[in-house]
């Protein structure tokens, strides 16, 4: 389920159900949230909204486990708040969703990591968020032609504050008034995890985006964590930067960086509390069904070969854990020999 599909569903809802929504007790106007700390009953959310929220929460939580569990071994470290914000402008019919969620503004809490820093600071899903640090969201213009610009500006500022200070001051509505809470971030590898569009899972050096229609997005948590671990491996090993510095993406070198990311998957999973076997289990489940376009491409090893490369890492992982209690891939992982130039 994509945000575009959610926008389409909300547009239909706004067109056909607006009179009903306006007159029901279950759909309080946005300002009602500002009068109480007790959430009011709301109209049922469209199935498309519920599905997207569930996927956002899963990816946020699994990504948090991977990024924080491997923080001590990452060269590029930051702090994570365990928080996902969303902007109603990104959904097209934002006013409809804003009413359904009971928000008193355009930006709200979409998902929280259970027991994470933001939840510990007292935030709740569907809190109205007015600003972070010195940034007031109402002062940021929203463009109809580029509805994602505002939330990207907000996320960039949140990442800057967390990286530089380890904390995130966040202003929400409580009992009818703005209240600022301080989120104490947890050390994490510097990567953001999010649901995007399409059927792929990709890493761009600082973000990991998984399409809601990716074939493995509904697999059990350990297997979905394996997908995210593969993409996190690309980021922590700086594969994108390496390709850019060495003549771009070529089939032979892409094959090596993909192999390296596969091999690092079980190391990252172990440090996040998952069994290393989840990596090869994912490959064996996903590969036979989807190997026609990527797993047998010249830029990738075959899915069965990839599973073998992954399983060859189990013994080194066991040895590393026996030595110091952790799967310290920064010391014990063997890199591929990537040709330069």
Buried (B, 14 or more C-beta within 10 A) or exposed (E): BBBEBBBBBBBBBBEEBEEEBEEEEEBBEBBBBBEEEEBEEBBEBBEBBEBBBEBBBBBBBBBBBBBBBBBEBBEEBBBBBBBBBBBBBBBBBBBBBBBBBBBBBBBBBBBBBEEBBBBBBBBEBBBBBBBBBEBEBEEBEBEEEEBBBBBEBBBEBBBBBBBEEBBBBBBBBBEEEEEEBEBEBBBBBBBBBBBBEEEBBBBEBEBBBBBBEBBBBEBEEBBBBBBBBBBBBBBBBBBBEBBEEBEEEEEEBBBBBBBBBBBBBBBBBBBBEBEBBBBBBBBBBBBEEBBEEBBEBEBBBEBEBBBBBBBEBBEBBEEBBEEEEBBBBEEBBEEBEBEEE
